[in-house]
């Protein structure tokens, strides 16, 4: 039986918007990811950008780290109206998706970015 694909994330595509999120300095760092956020103060779905620098490793490692972070972002219930940038750290490529999801949830809770249950 075929399963439905995971829901798509709304993406940040504009480099100026990503730069403004990074400049806002609302961030928390974990072992696998740095979470940066800015509140747009609207009710639109949250938008995401995933960044992996060359410090993460080869192109294969960077792409794997970005896939893991995108999967982790799907597993966290962020409140609407946020612009988020997820920065991969060196160990993100080798980490299990479930571990990164737990860490991202903790970082989002610390910044009060999760949706009310």
Helices and strands as residue ranges (DSSP letters): E 10-11, H 15-23, E 27-29, E 33-39, E 47-51, G 54-56, H 59-74, E 82-88, G 90-94, H 97-110
